[in-house]
């Protein structure tokens, strides 16, 4: 699975019949742009979970579907900078205190 950011929709009106009418999105995987079948209705700016290989074909609707990357989930909250820091072994920043709005 990959975590990618949706960049923009990709419109292709002339397709093979097996492609059906699935929505396509341009996603950013690091610094590489890829095309993914959108099975969940993502919009530009969303952070998404993508699957590849046979899982991508099955998630798109059929093992014979011609896809090697499919969006299968929209991430509710993702901080890519914090993820990079954790991968580099840096401690995560403490969460900002929240206020309940009432008196203490």
N, C-alpha and C positions, 0 to 999 in steps of 0.2 A: 504494500500500500504506500501511497505517496500523499504528502500534504502539498497542495498547489493553490495558487491564487488565480481566480478567474479574471482574465484580462478583458475579453470582449466576445460577443457571439460571432460565430462564423456562419455565413449564409452560403449555401451551395444548392442552387436550384436544379442543376443538372447532375444527377447521381445514378448509380446503379440501382436496380430495383430492390436488391437485398438491403440497401441502406435505409429503406422506408422513409419516414418523415421524422426521424429522431432529431432533436436539437443538438447542435454542435457548439462547443465553446473553445476559445483559445485560452489555455491555462499556462501559467508560468511555474516551471519546476526549477527552482534556483534561478539561473540566468537563461534557461532554455525554454522557448515557447513550444508547446505541443498542442495538438488538437484532441479533444476528448468528447465522447458522446455524453450528453447531459441527461441522466436518468432521474434527476431530482428537482430540476427547475432552479438552478443557481443563477445568480446575476453578477455582473462585473463588480469586482471588489470582494466577493465572497471568498473565504478560505474553505477549501473543499478536500474531501478524501477521495482519492482516485485509486482504482485497481487496474492492473494490467493483465495481459496474457489471456488465458482461458477464462479467468474470473471476469475480465472486462467484457468478453463476448456474452457470457451467461447473464451478467448484470444488465447488459443492453437488451436482453430479451431472448437470446437463443445462442446455443453453442456454435451455430454456423454464421452468426452475425459478424460482419467484417469490421471489427474494432479491436484495437490493442490498448485502449485507454478509455475508461468509463468513470464518470463522476458518480459516486454512490452515497455521498453524504455531505451536508453543509455543516461546517464547524461553527458552533455558537460563539466561541471566543478563542482566539489564537494570537499570541504575541510572539512574532517571529524573532524579535531581538532577544527576548528572554530565553527562547529555545536555543539560540546560538550561544548565549552565555553559558547555559547549562551544559551544552555539548562541549564547550571549551573548558569546563571544569570550574567556572567562576560561580560563586554563590549567588543564588537568586536574590533580587531586591526584596526587602520586606514589603508586604502589602500595606497600602495606605489605610489609615484608620477610617472607619466609616462612622457616620453620625446617624443616630436614630431620630434626630429632630426633637427629642424631648429633653427635659431638664434632668440633671444628674443629682 
